[in-house]
């Protein structure tokens, strides 16, 4: 049984898992430095509950390297099937004192008029660029809330779990799991990268970009939706 198989089983059962040390300290430090510049620059979009920078694949090789890590590829393939697509790749910065988030589910479940069951459909990954804990708005999740997929009950959310993790850790959760960012009562920023993935037939939140450095390999071009795998009829490629 591989590490990805074990992690996939935990995700299917609890709705999420945390992978410590997913990004090594040097890579995490490099991404943190770029992220700080981005959050203070022209690409930053400021919202009531966070600051976001979209399409991180455009902003340097360290971000692209995350998409090609073998463990992530194996885990995503196990849960979403071959040729999964990147739906969103963004920076999320929570400033001190920003309001607590609402309980929610993520794309594509949050866009469905009738939520379907029977498949994972989408995953949300959170790569911590700072340590996460209960004082700086660490992600809160209700374990098992992805079964069955449904909108959160804001009056009774069940037992929440705060994701306490070191910088470089990766939280992977089913997009149907009830979650929110907590209240940042600290005096420091809390930065993370959000990576959303969907099955190959689900339309991503972001359309495919034009070819560029981010499509230098077959795997990157496919996950970004620039290059589609061959379709087949009765197993014969078209």
C-alpha positions in Angstrom: 0.0 0.0 0.0 1.5 3.3 -1.1 1.6 6.6 0.9 -0.9 8.1 -1.6 -3.3 5.1 -1.1 -3.3 5.6 2.7 -3.8 9.3 2.4 -6.7 8.8 -0.2 -8.4 6.4 2.2 -8.2 9.0 5.1 -9.6 11.7 2.8 -12.5 9.5 1.7 -13.3 8.7 5.3 -12.7 11.9 7.2 -13.0 14.4 4.3 -9.4 15.6 4.7 -5.8 14.8 5.6 -2.7 16.8 6.4 0.7 16.0 4.8 3.5 17.5 7.0 6.6 18.7 5.2 5.1 18.5 1.8 7.2 21.5 0.7 10.7 21.5 2.1 11.9 24.6 4.1 13.9 26.1 1.2 11.0 25.9 -1.3 8.6 27.2 1.3 10.8 30.1 2.1 11.1 31.0 -1.6 7.4 30.8 -2.1 6.7 32.9 1.0 9.0 35.6 -0.2 7.4 35.8 -3.6 3.9 35.6 -2.0 4.7 38.6 0.3 5.7 40.7 -2.7 2.6 39.6 -4.7 0.2 40.4 -1.8 1.6 43.9 -1.6 1.7 44.5 -5.3 -0.6 45.2 -8.3 -1.8 41.6 -8.6 -3.4 41.6 -5.2 -7.2 41.6 -4.9 -8.5 42.7 -1.5 -11.8 41.2 -0.2 -13.5 41.6 3.2 -12.2 38.3 4.6 -8.8 37.9 2.7 -6.4 39.2 0.1 -6.0 37.0 -3.0 -3.6 36.8 -5.9 -4.9 34.6 -8.7 -3.1 32.3 -11.2 0.0 31.6 -9.2 1.5 29.5 -12.0 2.3 32.8 -13.7 4.5 33.9 -10.9 7.6 31.7 -10.8 9.0 28.2 -11.0 8.6 27.4 -7.2 4.8 27.4 -7.7 5.0 25.2 -10.8 7.1 22.7 -8.9 4.3 22.2 -6.4 2.0 21.0 -9.3 4.6 18.3 -10.4 5.4 16.7 -7.0 5.0 13.0 -7.5 3.0 12.4 -4.2 0.5 15.1 -5.2 0.1 13.6 -8.7 -0.4 10.1 -7.3 -2.9 11.3 -4.7 -5.0 13.4 -7.1 -5.0 10.6 -9.7 -6.3 8.2 -7.0 -9.1 10.5 -6.0 -10.0 12.3 -9.3 -8.8 9.9 -12.0 -6.4 10.6 -14.8 -6.2 13.9 -16.5 -7.6 15.9 -13.6 -7.7 19.7 -14.0 -6.4 22.6 -12.0 -9.5 24.7 -11.2 -7.9 27.5 -9.1 -4.3 28.3 -8.0 -4.2 31.3 -5.8 -2.6 33.0 -2.8 -4.7 33.6 0.3 -3.5 36.0 2.9 -5.5 36.5 6.1 -4.6 39.8 7.8 -4.8 40.3 11.6 -8.4 41.1 12.8 -10.1 40.1 9.5 -13.6 38.7 10.0 -14.1 35.0 10.5 -15.2 33.2 7.4 -18.6 31.5 6.9 -18.9 27.8 6.9 -18.9 26.7 3.3 -18.2 24.1 0.7 -16.1 24.6 -2.4 -16.4 24.3 -6.2 -18.0 22.5 -7.9 -20.4 21.6 -5.1 -21.2 25.2 -4.2 -22.4 25.8 -7.8 -24.7 22.8 -8.1 -28.5 23.4 -8.0 -28.8 19.7 -7.1 -25.7 18.3 -5.4 -24.8 14.9 -6.8 -23.1 12.1 -5.0 -21.0 9.1 -5.9 -17.7 10.8 -6.8 -15.3 13.2 -5.2 -15.6 15.7 -8.2 -13.3 18.3 -6.6 -10.5 18.7 -4.0 -9.2 21.8 -2.2 -5.6 21.8 -1.2 -4.1 24.4 1.2 -0.4 24.7 1.3 0.6 26.6 4.5 3.3 29.3 3.9 3.1 30.2 7.6 2.4 28.1 10.6 -1.4 27.5 11.1 -2.9 27.4 14.5 -6.0 28.5 16.4 -4.7 32.0 17.0 -4.0 33.1 13.4 -7.0 31.8 11.6 -6.0 28.2 10.9 -8.5 26.3 8.7 -11.4 24.8 10.6 -13.1 21.6 9.2 -16.0 19.4 10.3 -14.8 15.8 9.9 -17.1 13.6 7.9 -19.3 16.5 6.7 -18.6 15.5 3.1 -20.9 12.5 3.4 -23.4 13.1 1.9 -22.4 16.3 0.0 -24.7 19.1 1.1 -24.7 22.8 2.0 -23.4 23.5 5.5 -25.9 23.7 8.4 -24.9 27.0 9.9 -26.8 26.3 13.1 -25.3 22.9 13.8 -21.9 22.2 12.2 -20.9 19.3 14.4 -17.5 18.9 16.0 -15.0 21.2 14.3 -11.3 20.5 14.1 -8.7 23.3 13.8 -5.9 22.4 11.3 -2.7 23.1 13.3 0.2 22.6 11.0 3.7 23.9 10.2 4.6 25.9 7.2 5.2 23.6 4.3 2.4 21.3 5.3 -0.4 20.5 2.8 -4.1 20.2 3.8 -6.0 18.1 1.2 -9.8 18.0 1.6 -12.8 17.0 -0.4 -14.5 20.1 -1.8 -17.7 19.1 -0.1 -16.2 19.1 3.4 -17.6 22.0 5.6 -14.8 24.3 6.4 -13.8 27.9 7.0 -10.8 30.0 7.9 -10.7 31.0 11.6 -10.3 34.4 13.2 -6.8 35.8 13.0 -6.4 37.2 16.5 -2.6 37.3 16.1 -0.5 40.3 15.1 0.9 38.6 11.9 -0.3 37.7 8.5 -1.3 34.1 7.8 -0.4 33.2 4.2 -1.3 30.0 2.2 -1.6 28.8 -1.3 -4.9 27.4 -2.5 -4.9 24.7 -5.2 -8.3 23.4 -6.4 -8.6 20.4 -8.7 -11.6 18.8 -10.4 -12.3 15.7 -12.4 -11.4 16.1 -16.1 -15.0 16.6 -17.3 -15.8 19.3 -14.7 -15.3 22.9 -16.0 -12.6 24.6 -13.9 -13.2 27.9 -12.3 -10.4 29.5 -14.3 -10.1 28.9 -18.1 -6.9 27.5 -19.6 -4.1 30.1 -20.1 -2.2 30.7 -23.2 0.9 28.6 -23.7 3.9 29.8 -21.7 6.6 28.7 -19.2 3.8 27.1 -17.2 3.1 24.6 -20.0 6.6 23.5 -20.6 5.8 19.8 -19.8 3.0 17.5 -20.9 1.9 17.1 -17.3 1.6 20.9 -16.7 -0.1 21.6 -20.1 -2.7 18.9 -19.3 -3.4 19.9 -15.7 -3.9 23.6 -16.9 -6.3 22.5 -19.6 -4.1 23.7 -22.4 -3.7 20.2 -23.9 -6.6 17.7 -23.8 -5.9 13.9 -23.6 -7.1 12.1 -26.7 -10.7 11.1 -26.8 -11.6 7.5 -27.7 -14.5 5.6 -29.2 -14.6 1.9 -28.1 -11.1 2.3 -26.8 -9.7 3.6 -30.1 -8.2 7.1 -30.0 -9.9 9.6 -32.2 
